[in-house]
C-alpha cells in the first residue's frame, strides 16, 4: 500500500513538473545519492543483523548507539563537503546553476537520513514489522500531503523543500518509537564493547558498503552521465523511464525488510531449515517480481493512458504525450531492475545471514563493470545505450551470483519451478514483441501465474 501511494505521488510529481525540471530533479537526486552512499558504510545491514541476534534489549541499544556514532562521524564531513561543492557542481561541472540550492538542501536531508537508516535497522532487528509497515503506509500518505502543495506553490524548488520537511517529520516519529522500545534499557557501551560492536557490524558491513556503492552508481549512471552531455529535456525522458522501471524493486525492497533479520535468526538455529525456508519464500518473491516486470513491459502504454485519464485535471499535458520517447527505454531498464531485484533477494536472504558476501560483491562488480564496458560501444545513442548496458550488466551479475552462492550454501538459490515460470514469461514477452494483442497475452499470463503460484502453495 505504501508503495502504491508512492507510485501515485510519482505520477502527480511528473504531471506538476515540466520535463526539463523533472530531469533536473533526477540529476540532483543522482548526485545526492552518489555522495550519500559513502555515509552508509554498510552499517544498516550490519546493525540489523547484530540487533536481531542480540540477547537483550540492553545489548541491542548498545549496538544502536555504537552504529549511530560511527554513522555520524562519517556523514558530517560528506554533508559539509556537498554543501561546499554545490556551487562548483552546479555551475562548472553540470552547467546547471539552478541545481545549486537543491544540492545544499539535499545535503541537509542526508544528514537527517543518517539517523533514519539506523532507526530503521533497530525496528527491523527487533522484528517490529507491524509498526514498520503500518508506519510506512502512514508516511506515504503524509508524504503526498506535503509534496503536492509545495510543488504547486514552488514548482522545482518545492520538491526539495518538501523532501526536507518530510524527512525531518518521518525521522522524528521513528526516533520517538525507538526510544519507547528502549526506554528501560538505555545503557551506553563501554569502550571495549564499542570495539566489539564495531567489529561485528563491519564484518558484514564492509561488504554491504561496497555493494551499496556499486548499486548506487550503477542505478544513477544514467543521470550522472547524461547530465553532462544532453539537455534537460532528454534528461527528463531518461529520468522518467528510470523512475517507472525502478518500481520493479518494490517487491524486493519490501521482502528484504523481513528476510534479513528473519533468515539470520533461522540460520543461527538450523541450517537445514534455512535452506527450506529460503527457497520457499524466494520462489514466491521470484514469481511476484517476474509477474510485475512482464506486466509492466507488455502493458506500460495502456497503464499510462489510464493514468492520463485519472490525472487529466492535474498539472501539465498528458504523461503519454510528453514522455512517449521513454517507452522504448523502459524494456531494457525493466530487465535491469528485475535482475537486480533478484540479486537483492539473494544478498539479504542468503549472503548476509550466512555472513558470506564475497561472491555477492564479485557479482556486483561484474554488473557495474559490464554495464560500463557495454556502454562504451553504444555511446552513439546515449539514452538507449545506457538502458541496454544496464539491462545486460544486471543480468550477467545475477547469473554470476547464482553460481557463486552454490559452493557456500550447498544449494542453488533458484528452484526448477522458478526456471519453468521464467520460461513461460519469456514466451509471453516474445508474443508481445511479435505484436500479439495484450487482450490475449495478459489473460494467458495471469492464468499461468495463478497455476504457478497454486503449485508453489501445494508443494510447501
Residue, then its C-alpha position, 0 to 999 in steps of 0.5 A: x500500500x505504501x508503495x502504491x501511494x508512492x507510485x501515485x505521488x510519482x505520477x502527480x510529481x511528473x504531471x506538476x513538473x515540466x520535463x526539463x525540471x523533472x530531469x533536473x530533479x533526477x540529476x540532483x537526486x543522482x548526485x545526492x545519492x552518489x555522495x550519500x552512499x559513502x555515509x552508509x558504510x554498510x552499517x544498516x545491514x550490519x546493525x540489523x543483523x547484530x540487533x536481531x541476534x542480540x540477547x537483550x534489549x540492553x545489548x541491542x541499544x548498545x549496538x544502536x548507539x555504537x552504529x549511530x556514532x560511527x554513522x555520524x562521524x562519517x556523514x558530517x564531513x560528506x554533508x559539509x563537503x556537498x554543501x561546499x561543492x554545490x556551487x562548483x557542481x552546479x555551475x562548472x561541472x553540470x552547467x546547471x546553476x539552478x541545481x545549486x540550492x537543491x544540492x545544499x538542501x539535499x545535503x541537509x536531508x542526508x544528514x537527517x537520513x543518517x539517523x533514519x537508516x539506523x532507526x530503521x535497522x533497530x525496528x527491523x532487528x527487533x522484528x517490529x514489522x507491524x509498526x514498520x509497515x503500518x508506519x510506512x503506509x502512514x508516511x506515504x500518505x503524509x508524504x503526498x500531503x506535503x509534496x503536492x502543495x509545495x510543488x504547486x506553490x514552488x514548482x522545482x524548488x518545492x520538491x526539495x523543500x518538501x523532501x526536507x520537511x518530510x524527512x525531518x517529520x518521518x525521522x522524528x516519529x521513528x526516533x520517538x518509537x525507538x526510544x519507547x522500545x528502549x526506554x528501560x534499557x538505555x545503557x551506553x557501551x563501554x569502550x571495549x564493547x564499542x570495539x566489539x560492536x564495531x567489529x561485528x557490524x563491519x564484518x558484514x558491513x564492509x561488504x554491504x558498503x561496497x555493494x551499496x556503492x556499486x548499486x548506487x552508481x550503477x542505478x544513477x549512471x544514467x543521470x550522472x552521465x547524461x547530465x553532462x552531455x544532453x539537455x534537460x529535456x532528454x534528461x527528463x525522458x531518461x529520468x522518467x523511464x528510470x523512475x517507472x522501471x525502478x518500481x520493479x524493486x518494490x517487491x524486493x525492497x519490501x521482502x528484504x525488510x523481513x528476510x534479513x533479520x528473519x533468515x539470520x535468526x533461522x540460520x543461527x538455529x538450523x541450517x537445514x531449515x534455512x535452506x527450506x525456508x529460503x527457497x520457499x519464500x524466494x520462489x514466491x518473491x521470484x514469481x511476484x517480481x517476474x509477474x510485475x516486470x512482464x506486466x509492466x513491459x507488455x502493458x506500460x502504454x495502456x497503464x499510462x493512458x489510464x493514468x492520463x485519464x485519472x490525472x487529466x485535471x492535474x498539472x501539465x499535458x498528458x504523461x503519454x504525450x510528453x514522455x512517449x520517447x521513454x517507452x522504448x527505454x523502459x524494456x531494457x531498464x525493466x530487465x535491469x531492475x528485475x535482475x537486480x531485484x533478484x540479486x537483492x533477494x539473494x544478498x539479504x536472504x542468503x549472503x548476509x545471514x550466512x555472513x558470506x558476501x564475497x561472491x555477492x560483491x564479485x557479482x556486483x562488480x561484474x554488473x557495474x563493470x559490464x554495464x560500463x564496458x557495454x556502454x562504451x560501444x553504444x555511446x552513439x545513442x546515449x539514452x538507449x545505450x545506457x538502458x541496454x548496458x544496464x539491462x545486460x550488466x544486471x543480468x550477467x551479475x545475477x547469473x554470476x551470483x547464482x553460481x557463486x552462492x552454490x559452493x557456500x550454501x550447498x544449494x542453488x538459490x533458484x528452484x526448477x519451478x522458478x526456471x519453468x515460470x521464467x520460461x513461460x514469461x519469456x514466451x509471453x514477452x516474445x508474443x508481445x514483441x511479435x505484436x500479439x494483442x495484450x487482450x490475449x497475452x495478459x489473460x494467458x499470463x495471469x492464468x499461468x501465474x495463478x497455476x504457478x503460484x497454486x503449485x508453489x502453495x501445494x508443494x510447501 
